[in-house]
Amino acid sequence: MPVVTPRFVDHAWRRGCDFIVLDLEDSVPQHLKAYARSLVKDAIRNVSKGGAEAFTRINHDTVLADLEAVVWPGLHRVKYPKTEYAEEVRLLDTIVTRLERERGIEPGSIEIDPSIETAAGVANVYEIAAASPRVREFGATTSGYDLSRDLGVEMFVDFDQFVYAKGEAELAARTLELGVRAAPFVANTTGSVSDPNRALRQAEAACKCGFHLGGGGLNPAVVEPHNRGLTPTEEDVRDARWVLEQHRQLAGSGETWVEIEGRAIDGYEAARARDTLEWAALCAERDQEKAEAVARTKAAMAQQSPPQK
C-alpha cells in the first residue's frame, strides 16, 4: 500500500495480513517521494499492531535515501524492485548492516527481497538469490507490469508469460535452500486486483503444488482468500494423518510401498503428509498470534477512548 495514503495505513492492522508492504515506489507520485520517506518510521509501528510483519518497498534509483528512511526497529524486510545484478543486493546488505548497528537493531534481522522484474534479472537470478544471507525467500514476479513491459508482452493474457522467469527463480531458491515464493498460473484477463474468487483459486493451487509462501496482493479483498487457500483444510489434515498411519503399518511389513483404496502409500507420500501437518500447525500458530495482537490493540484503544455519555 502507498505509505502516503493514511486511510490505508491506519486500518491495515485490521486486515488479517501476515505482512504489509509500505510502498515508496510505483504507488507514490514522484513529487511525494521525500514526504513518503518521512512517514515510514511511524507507519511501521502502525501496521504491525495486528501481528503483521512490516515490509517496505524502496525505489531502485534512490537506495541510500530510502534505506536511511525505512530501516528502523520493527522493520522485517526491504523489497528491492527491478533487481538485475548481485552487486545491487550486496550494496543493500552493506547499508542495512550499518544502519542496524547505528540504530540498535539486531544484526542481520532485516531481510532483503530482490524483485525479479526484467530480463536481465532473470538471466542473473541465481547470483542475485545467493548474494546475501539476508535473502531468505525468493521468487520472480507472478504478475507484474515491469516484467511484461520489459519482455514486450501484454499484461492481462490467458497464458503464462512469466513461466520461464518463475521456474528459474524457483530452481535458484530450492538450490540455495531458501523459502520458495511462487504460484501456479491463474488467468487474469480483466486486470482486477480485487477478485476474491481468483485469489482463492490461485492460493489453493499453490498449496496443492507445495508452495507455502504467497506474494500478497493489492487489495484487502484478497487477504482472507489467500490465507484460506494457503492453509490446509481439516480434510487435508485428516487425510495426512491417515497416510501416516498406513505408512507406519507398512514400515513393519518389509515392503516399500502398498496400494490402499487405489492410492499408493510410500515414503514420498508420507513425507508430503508430514509436511502438510507441520504447515497446518504453523498456520494455526500464526493465526493465533494475529488474533491475539488484534485483541490487544482493540483493548488498548478501548482504554484510550473517552467514556460515552
Summary of the structure (lengths in Angstrom):
residues: 309
radius of gyration: 21.4
end to end distance: 37.0
largest distance: 75.8
contacts: 951
relative contact order: 0.08
helix: 53%
strand: 11%
